[in-house]
Amino acid sequence: MGSGGPDQVRRPSAGRVLAVASVLPALVVAGWLLAGLPLLLAGVYRPLPALALGLPVIALLCLAALRVSAGDPEKPEAEGLRAGRWQVAGVAGVALASGVFNAVLHSEQLVVRRDPATYAQYAVWLAGHGSLPIPSQVAAFGGPDPSLVFKSVGFYEVGGAVVPQFMPGPPLLFAAGQWAGGLLVTPAVLGALAVLTVAGVAARLVGARWAAPAALAFAVCQPVLYTSRTTLSEIPSLILLLGGLALLHDTLSRAVAAPGAPGRRWAEAAVAGLVFGLAVLVRVDGLRDVLPVLAFAGLLVAMRRSGRPEGVAGPPLLAGVAVGAGLGLYAAYELARPYLAYLSRSVQPLLLICAAVLALTVLGTAVAPWVARLPRPRRLARWLPTAGAALTVLVMAGLAARPLFQTVRRVPLTPEDRLTARFIEETQRANGLPLDGEHLYFEQSLHWVVWYVGVPAVLLATLAAAVLVRRLLRDGRPFPWLLPLAVIGWTTVTTLLRPEITPDHPWASRRLVPVVIPGMVLLAVWGVRWVRDRPVWRRYGARGPRWVSAAGVALLLVPPVVTSIGTAFSPVERGERAAVAAMCARFPANASVLIVERVTGDRLTQAVRGSCGVPVAEARRTDGDVAPADEVRRLTARIRAAGRVPVVLAADAAQVAPYGTPRQVMGLETRQDERSLTGPPDATWTLRITAWMAAG
């Protein structure tokens, strides 16, 4: 077989492997969500239909977005990336190590106290039933009764059924993990894919040699470890948002290098937009995160009208975002309407902002050719780049100084606000702080970032952002950075201004995961490269730049490792899977569980319904944390009359003793996340969960 002949079997280069591997996570997640959502809406989200529809959809997305046979692999336009084997091996090693490490130390949050167990129980229900809403099974309690309550923490009661909180995207993914026998390690797998995605974006925007350092700096951050070990929405959101950036980067690069094949460019850009838009199906906040993509699509449309090759991607990108976000909003309306009502204070302004951005995008696109012909004032052209860079630095300085002139507070007007205020006071008491339940600590949000990525990373990221803004305003280069910088800047500033989360850590740190932390890492790595390339280091010969690179990477790695080490090897809430299984095994056949105490109802209602498959309700409490005994006896009599065995469940033996012989069904002592308000968490706290039952 002759060298270079038509029958030559050519292995993909290392750069091609990295380019493809780093966007596959986004394509797989997007394809699975596209297939899973209609199945869920139809009530048939089961393993066989999901595989039968999901695999072809994923294959179609890959076929549309990837150039598997790309001509000459020596050409950058075919390659997408120039990378060596060791650089690719380094990225793969970091991603694999991250996945294994977090899988070994995964948490087991199945008892509902906060969002992770809500997501887990949501996924357990989908995996076992494939449909929503969740039936209340009121017939198992003798029919409707005003003293029966079927809602619980994270699960709303609507129209005689139960509706889970949150968007359906993450549970669709976690349910697939449940089918495979690994619900609780699925976050670790997604976390490894997120590391790979971050590395791919770094390779495209900074250079392949910086991909592994960026991946490692991202992987060791405490919030990334936290969200990669438990069932939360931030990691899937990150995969879609950064995967969309990588896909669009490749599309625009190929459009410039090879202007032909407009149909191909349309398909690639549409897939990139779809991936961006589907972030809304994962998190409602995804709507905010993709706003810069709308404006950028409008810019591409305007560029198309002026003959720029990148412009061909504008219309399909806009269409893809609209379809993906539209699916997310439709799913929210159909499957998570109570959640939207709960978030109405945030969602309604966000929808208005989206409408305004879309209108301005359309208007700007229409007038762009006319504006482009106007003469630019020389003085403005000269000062604008420097002003933009200065403004970038001033924004970061203002966020850093914010605690000096602002204390963010919220007067608790709603029941949810009052619960949050009480929780903050309890956490302040545990932290030895003055009690002030109205204090939200949002003014410290940039300090949160400093805790987790370190002062050097924040300074380098600020420097990089200022330099990039100056260059973009001066001559429009480096154009590939325009959208990533817009997404990172917009989401970082809006997130830090209003994190909108209970401010204890590591809980609040999850807000930083989808964009803020990876954005800081990407910019900081670019900043290290920029500093290394300064002419001053050349006076030291070849060793100068190498030493600068090594020192820069160390500055990016050491601070987050120091912060993370306190909790990195401490899994939380271990034993909950076994404890829930043991509780389920103790319920008698044909049981109907009646929970009579508040904490047990909050924690175990959906676990009994979903994990045990047993009808469950709470007895309405009129005063205090325990339901009146007379009312409980009346309800248990109704259960017996329905031909079922009443089981009364509560937190201790005394609370169930009036209804039969107490039997302990759960007695778990484990560890939980620390709740820290003024510093990064460095330990875990004891958690005890007890449950007693009386059957009869």
VEXFIVEX-406142 format. One line per field, with one value per residue (C-alpha): y negated, z negated, x; residue in one letter. Coordinates in steps of 0.02 Angstrom, whole numbers, plus 50000, padded with zeros to 5 digits. Example, Ala and Ser with C-alpha at 12.3 -4.5 7.8 and 13.67 -1.06 7.14 Angstrom:
<recs>
y	[50225|50053]
z	[49610|49643]
x	[50615|50684]
rest	[a|s]
</recs>
This chain:
<recs>
y	[50000|49841|49697|49568|49678|49677|49838|49773|49797|49636|49626|49466|49348|49306|49135|49213|49334|49193|49084|49220|49294|49125|49089|49265|49239|49092|49185|49340|49241|49136|49288|49382|49233|49209|49390|49403|49250|49306|49480|49405|49293|49447|49545|49679|49631|49810|49889|49968|49818|49701|49802|49829|49642|49571|49661|49608|49429|49424|49499|49367|49225|49296|49317|49137|49060|49164|49180|49359|49366|49197|49205|49165|49184|49071|48920|48824|48800|48989|49020|48888|48908|48936|49049|49180|49353|49313|49159|49262|49398|49267|49206|49383|49425|49274|49312|49497|49463|49336|49459|49603|49493|49421|49589|49668|49524|49494|49440|49536|49403|49494|49426|49261|49114|49006|49008|49158|49284|49198|49225|49404|49448|49362|49473|49629|49597|49567|49722|49829|49752|49643|49518|49363|49306|49425|49501|49464|49636|49561|49719|49808|49691|49713|49572|49383|49304|49126|49196|49288|49196|49269|49132|49126|49034|49022|49095|48991|49049|48991|49049|49208|49261|49226|49122|49124|48962|48914|48931|49108|49106|49169|49305|49369|49394|49463|49585|49659|49686|49771|49890|49930|49966|49811|49665|49598|49609|49528|49354|49412|49470|49303|49214|49303|49253|49073|49077|49140|49002|48866|48935|48930|48748|48705|48795|48694|48524|48533|48677|48865|48860|48765|48887|49006|48867|48786|48952|48986|48810|48831|49009|48973|48827|48870|48822|48935|49080|49043|49040|49190|49301|49271|49254|49069|48973|48867|48992|49039|48852|48823|48963|48885|48705|48736|48873|48748|48627|48762|48816|48638|48601|48748|48695|48517|48575|48691|48556|48441|48575|48659|48538|48666|48790|48667|48810|48893|48731|48712|48886|48859|48689|48752|48894|48772|48660|48808|48861|48684|48674|48842|48769|48697|48875|48907|48745|48597|48487|48556|48427|48290|48380|48392|48210|48162|48299|48212|48048|48138|48225|48054|47994|48143|48103|47926|47993|48104|47953|47876|48032|48100|48291|48311|48233|48392|48462|48322|48377|48561|48518|48406|48540|48674|48569|48529|48712|48772|48634|48654|48838|48793|48663|48779|48917|48794|48743|48922|49010|48879|48743|48730|48709|48566|48485|48503|48418|48287|48143|48195|48275|48133|48000|48124|48155|47967|47950|48091|48005|47841|47924|48012|47851|47756|47897|47887|47697|47697|47825|47720|47557|47633|47604|47422|47395|47478|47345|47202|47125|47170|47020|47033|46981|47111|47244|47201|47201|47336|47488|47417|47365|47540|47619|47494|47528|47715|47686|47563|47688|47820|47693|47639|47818|47844|47686|47717|47774|47605|47508|47632|47763|47861|47893|47959|47929|48098|48068|48242|48407|48463|48305|48334|48512|48449|48316|48446|48559|48417|48379|48561|48562|48399|48475|48627|48514|48402|48250|48114|48168|48078|48186|48047|48041|48133|48110|48081|47933|48061|48156|48112|48164|48333|48348|48301|48437|48571|48521|48410|48229|48261|48339|48193|48064|48156|48177|47990|47948|48066|47997|47818|47859|47956|47819|47690|47792|47831|47648|47594|47707|47847|47975|48108|48134|48315|48243|48125|48243|48337|48171|48107|48264|48268|48082|48069|48225|48189|48012|48054|48208|48114|47969|48083|48263|48295|48442|48480|48414|48558|48649|48765|48752|48576|48619|48718|48554|48528|48694|48678|48524|48421|48546|48619|48443|48384|48534|48507|48322|48353|48482|48359|48229|48343|48368|48181|48145|48283|48208|48037|47990|47957|48143|48172|48095|48253|48364|48513|48545|48380|48417|48596|48538|48410|48546|48663|48526|48473|48650|48671|48510|48578|48748|48721|48604|48713|48871|48791|48742|48910|49022|48999|49088|49173|49342|49332|49409|49350|49434|49607|49747|49666|49790|49937|49848|49813|49992|50061|49949|50006|50188|50164|50100|50237|50292|50185|50041|49860|49748|49600|49480|49384|49276|49129|49170|49350|49291|49170|49299|49463|49436|49450|49583|49693|49656|49671|49783|49899|49893|49875|49752|49613|49455|49337|49305|49120|49030|48894|48835|48888|49022|49174|49209|49223|49401|49405|49354|49486|49622|49566|49574|49746|49810|49749|49842|50004|49980|49969|50143|50087|50092|49920|49880|49726|49650|49518|49466|49554|49693|49583|49504|49671|49764|49714|49810|49975|50054|49938|50012|49916|49921|49799|49752|49673|49574|49502|49342|49191|49037|48896|48736|48593|48412|48315|48434|48590|48752|48857|48996|49095|49103|49247|49293|49409|49471|49577|49646|49756|49842|49922|50040|50102]
z	[50000|50057|49940|49962|50086|50093|49993|49857|49685|49594|49407|49337|49268|49084|49115|49203|49059|48933|49040|49062|48887|48804|48893|48884|48704|48757|48909|48807|48668|48795|48896|48743|48683|48855|48857|48675|48663|48789|48713|48540|48604|48681|48518|48594|48536|48520|48559|48726|48802|48734|48814|48975|48996|48902|48995|49170|49112|49039|49200|49304|49198|49213|49400|49418|49302|49328|49481|49457|49625|49634|49782|49748|49562|49576|49611|49461|49542|49554|49387|49279|49153|49157|49012|48969|48904|48731|48720|48764|48644|48506|48535|48537|48379|48285|48340|48297|48129|48088|48131|48031|47881|47869|47903|47758|47642|47707|47588|47556|47537|47548|47390|47447|47353|47495|47685|47718|47642|47730|47897|47847|47798|47955|48056|47959|48000|48185|48195|48120|48198|48345|48325|48232|48127|47982|47928|47750|47733|47626|47638|47529|47388|47407|47532|47525|47353|47302|47171|47299|47369|47515|47544|47462|47479|47665|47720|47746|47732|47886|47943|47840|47897|47849|47961|47932|47913|48042|48228|48300|48390|48251|48191|48370|48364|48188|48226|48363|48230|48120|48263|48277|48090|48045|48003|47869|47975|48128|48065|48062|48243|48292|48193|48291|48453|48391|48361|48539|48606|48513|48580|48757|48742|48669|48812|48938|48857|48772|48853|48836|48718|48594|48600|48466|48342|48367|48343|48183|48113|48144|48077|47908|47864|47715|47796|47944|47826|47733|47886|47965|47818|47801|47908|47954|48115|48127|48211|48352|48380|48393|48520|48632|48618|48641|48767|48866|48863|48928|49065|49124|49119|49236|49352|49369|49389|49531|49611|49620|49674|49800|49851|49959|49910|49835|49802|49693|49597|49570|49494|49381|49319|49290|49182|49083|49054|49004|48877|48805|48797|48711|48559|48518|48504|48370|48271|48284|48260|48426|48507|48436|48485|48670|48690|48759|48889|48955|48976|49055|49179|49228|49254|49367|49468|49491|49542|49669|49750|49767|49846|49698|49706|49521|49554|49631|49455|49392|49444|49400|49234|49190|49245|49143|48986|49009|49030|48882|48765|48826|48781|48610|48578|48641|48525|48381|48416|48434|48300|48177|48172|47980|47983|48107|47994|47847|47949|48023|47941|48043|48197|48246|48254|48345|48477|48501|48520|48647|48747|48742|48797|48939|48996|48988|49082|49223|49226|49221|49360|49468|49447|49439|49623|49612|49449|49524|49661|49537|49504|49333|49230|49219|49038|48990|49090|49000|48823|48830|48815|48664|48585|48609|48526|48383|48359|48348|48209|48119|48120|48038|47915|47871|47840|47730|47629|47618|47435|47386|47445|47455|47350|47452|47353|47389|47280|47268|47340|47403|47308|47409|47360|47177|47186|47265|47131|46993|47080|47093|46908|46864|46972|46895|46723|46773|46847|46693|46790|46739|46777|46927|47035|47163|47209|47375|47387|47575|47561|47530|47693|47775|47615|47637|47805|47724|47592|47724|47868|47774|47785|47926|48037|48011|48045|48199|48262|48238|48330|48472|48486|48492|48627|48731|48717|48771|48921|48973|48964|49055|49208|49177|49138|49071|49139|49074|48898|48925|48879|48740|48662|48675|48596|48458|48422|48426|48322|48198|48162|48152|48046|47925|47911|47869|47830|47770|47660|47475|47433|47335|47411|47498|47544|47618|47716|47841|47920|47977|48068|48237|48300|48166|48112|48285|48355|48224|48260|48448|48433|48302|48412|48557|48438|48393|48577|48609|48467|48529|48703|48643|48722|48553|48519|48677|48596|48491|48646|48672|48485|48448|48529|48465|48286|48305|48370|48227|48097|48175|48174|47994|47947|48027|47943|47766|47696|47749|47690|47519|47506|47567|47463|47306|47381|47538|47454|47348|47431|47358|47318|47342|47287|47346|47487|47367|47236|47359|47424|47247|47206|47363|47317|47149|47216|47216|47377|47433|47321|47329|47237|47137|47078|46923|46887|46986|47007|47055|47179|47258|47272|47310|47399|47575|47524|47464|47620|47747|47676|47579|47698|47553|47546|47423|47355|47211|47080|47079|46928|46850|46717|46689|46773|46737|46802|46673|46610|46637|46818|46844|46774|46888|47040|46993|46977|47154|47215|47134|47209|47380|47350|47318|47171|47091|47047|46941|46964|46859|46794|46624|46533|46423|46574|46644|46480|46468|46630|46600|46549|46599|46713|46770|46959|46980|46865|46971|46910|47052|47106|47194|47278|47167|47169|47177|47206|47199|47264|47369|47285|47217|47124|47116|46981|46899|46965|46876|46956|46860|46904|46806|46862|46787|46899|46873]
x	[50000|50085|50113|49977|49881|49691|49682|49795|49715|49749|49734|49661|49792|49804|49727|49578|49553|49553|49440|49310|49321|49295|49131|49060|48998|48890|48823|48782|48696|48600|48547|48488|48387|48310|48255|48206|48094|47960|47961|47934|47795|47714|47735|47847|48022|48084|48254|48210|48118|48252|48392|48295|48267|48417|48557|48497|48472|48647|48716|48626|48695|48871|48850|48793|48924|49081|49189|49245|49334|49417|49533|49715|49748|49899|49790|49724|49555|49535|49612|49533|49675|49861|49903|50032|49997|50062|49953|49800|49855|49871|49694|49626|49722|49653|49474|49489|49570|49435|49297|49372|49413|49238|49155|49250|49204|49027|48890|48729|48596|48429|48348|48274|48346|48411|48414|48530|48409|48264|48351|48395|48216|48151|48268|48219|48037|48074|48181|48044|47889|47940|47799|47741|47653|47673|47505|47456|47374|47238|47132|47260|47207|47021|46995|47018|47026|47072|47191|47297|47449|47544|47673|47844|48009|48049|47882|47726|47546|47449|47278|47276|47450|47630|47746|47934|48028|48160|48184|48175|48342|48457|48335|48325|48513|48519|48377|48486|48619|48489|48447|48632|48642|48741|48628|48744|48903|48824|48876|49058|49045|48968|49103|49239|49153|49146|49334|49358|49245|49340|49503|49434|49384|49555|49642|49542|49559|49728|49822|49831|49981|49871|49726|49788|49836|49666|49578|49675|49649|49463|49450|49531|49416|49308|49141|49182|49221|49059|48946|49034|48989|48804|48649|48641|48609|48766|48883|48762|48732|48920|48939|48807|48865|49051|49017|48915|49063|49179|49059|49030|49216|49248|49107|49172|49352|49303|49195|49347|49471|49354|49215|49125|48991|48863|48742|48871|48901|48714|48701|48852|48793|48616|48681|48789|48638|48532|48662|48665|48475|48454|48543|48371|48303|48434|48422|48304|48458|48519|48405|48516|48676|48629|48578|48750|48729|48573|48666|48814|48699|48633|48812|48846|48691|48753|48925|48841|48760|48934|49007|49108|49119|49079|48909|48841|48823|48711|48535|48555|48636|48489|48366|48455|48455|48271|48224|48328|48272|48093|48096|48162|48028|47892|47954|47956|47777|47715|47817|47880|47748|47744|47933|47917|47787|47907|48045|47930|48026|48179|48100|47983|48120|48232|48099|48081|48269|48269|48132|48228|48390|48301|48219|48384|48469|48342|48353|48543|48552|48438|48535|48710|48755|48700|48797|48951|48956|48958|49129|49197|49256|49445|49450|49321|49412|49573|49505|49371|49487|49576|49411|49341|49493|49484|49299|49334|49459|49343|49198|49306|49375|49198|49144|49297|49262|49075|49075|49148|48995|48851|48766|48640|48481|48307|48156|48066|47893|47848|47845|47998|48091|48050|48114|48275|48294|48275|48401|48527|48506|48536|48692|48753|48729|48831|48967|48973|48911|48787|48609|48535|48424|48398|48583|48611|48801|48789|48908|49046|49016|49182|49268|49184|49272|49437|49413|49397|49513|49636|49692|49818|49684|49565|49702|49763|49584|49551|49711|49666|49490|49554|49683|49557|49425|49553|49606|49427|49377|49534|49529|49402|49537|49550|49374|49361|49364|49217|49074|49166|49216|49037|48964|49094|49083|48894|48860|48999|48941|48756|48789|48900|48779|48632|48681|48502|48547|48554|48729|48805|48953|48988|48803|48814|48971|48869|48813|48993|49011|48923|49017|49106|49240|49278|49277|49402|49512|49509|49548|49682|49770|49765|49836|49981|50018|50009|50131|50248|50251|50312|50479|50558|50580|50681|50834|50844|50847|50732|50723|50636|50468|50473|50497|50358|50241|50284|50262|50097|50027|50081|49992|49834|49844|49908|49771|49622|49709|49741|49558|49492|49603|49498|49348|49413|49432|49274|49120|48955|48790|48860|48745|48584|48559|48571|48466|48325|48331|48322|48173|48082|48110|48024|47859|47727|47645|47498|47554|47498|47621|47557|47692|47641|47795|47865|48050|48015|47884|48006|48144|48060|47894|47962|48089|47945|47843|47984|48120|48003|47856|47734|47587|47627|47548|47574|47442|47405|47476|47370|47492|47672|47775|47665|47489|47347|47326|47137|47159|47293|47180|47041|47155|47224|47046|47011|47165|47105|46933|47018|47089|47269|47389|47418|47599|47630|47803|47892|48062|48058|47972|47863|47781|47719|47689|47504|47470|47558|47722|47866|47999|48151|48166|48310|48452|48588|48738|48841|48929|48853|48923|48980|48878|49000|48951|49114|49246|49271|49216|49358|49267|49106|48973|48885|48712|48591|48431|48307|48137|48016|47858|47706|47608|47433]
rest	[m|g|s|g|g|p|d|q|v|r|r|p|s|a|g|r|v|l|a|v|a|s|v|l|p|a|l|v|v|a|g|w|l|l|a|g|l|p|l|l|l|a|g|v|y|r|p|l|p|a|l|a|l|g|l|p|v|i|a|l|l|c|l|a|a|l|r|v|s|a|g|d|p|e|k|p|e|a|e|g|l|r|a|g|r|w|q|v|a|g|v|a|g|v|a|l|a|s|g|v|f|n|a|v|l|h|s|e|q|l|v|v|r|r|d|p|a|t|y|a|q|y|a|v|w|l|a|g|h|g|s|l|p|i|p|s|q|v|a|a|f|g|g|p|d|p|s|l|v|f|k|s|v|g|f|y|e|v|g|g|a|v|v|p|q|f|m|p|g|p|p|l|l|f|a|a|g|q|w|a|g|g|l|l|v|t|p|a|v|l|g|a|l|a|v|l|t|v|a|g|v|a|a|r|l|v|g|a|r|w|a|a|p|a|a|l|a|f|a|v|c|q|p|v|l|y|t|s|r|t|t|l|s|e|i|p|s|l|i|l|l|l|g|g|l|a|l|l|h|d|t|l|s|r|a|v|a|a|p|g|a|p|g|r|r|w|a|e|a|a|v|a|g|l|v|f|g|l|a|v|l|v|r|v|d|g|l|r|d|v|l|p|v|l|a|f|a|g|l|l|v|a|m|r|r|s|g|r|p|e|g|v|a|g|p|p|l|l|a|g|v|a|v|g|a|g|l|g|l|y|a|a|y|e|l|a|r|p|y|l|a|y|l|s|r|s|v|q|p|l|l|l|i|c|a|a|v|l|a|l|t|v|l|g|t|a|v|a|p|w|v|a|r|l|p|r|p|r|r|l|a|r|w|l|p|t|a|g|a|a|l|t|v|l|v|m|a|g|l|a|a|r|p|l|f|q|t|v|r|r|v|p|l|t|p|e|d|r|l|t|a|r|f|i|e|e|t|q|r|a|n|g|l|p|l|d|g|e|h|l|y|f|e|q|s|l|h|w|v|v|w|y|v|g|v|p|a|v|l|l|a|t|l|a|a|a|v|l|v|r|r|l|l|r|d|g|r|p|f|p|w|l|l|p|l|a|v|i|g|w|t|t|v|t|t|l|l|r|p|e|i|t|p|d|h|p|w|a|s|r|r|l|v|p|v|v|i|p|g|m|v|l|l|a|v|w|g|v|r|w|v|r|d|r|p|v|w|r|r|y|g|a|r|g|p|r|w|v|s|a|a|g|v|a|l|l|l|v|p|p|v|v|t|s|i|g|t|a|f|s|p|v|e|r|g|e|r|a|a|v|a|a|m|c|a|r|f|p|a|n|a|s|v|l|i|v|e|r|v|t|g|d|r|l|t|q|a|v|r|g|s|c|g|v|p|v|a|e|a|r|r|t|d|g|d|v|a|p|a|d|e|v|r|r|l|t|a|r|i|r|a|a|g|r|v|p|v|v|l|a|a|d|a|a|q|v|a|p|y|g|t|p|r|q|v|m|g|l|e|t|r|q|d|e|r|s|l|t|g|p|p|d|a|t|w|t|l|r|i|t|a|w|m|a|a|g]
</recs>
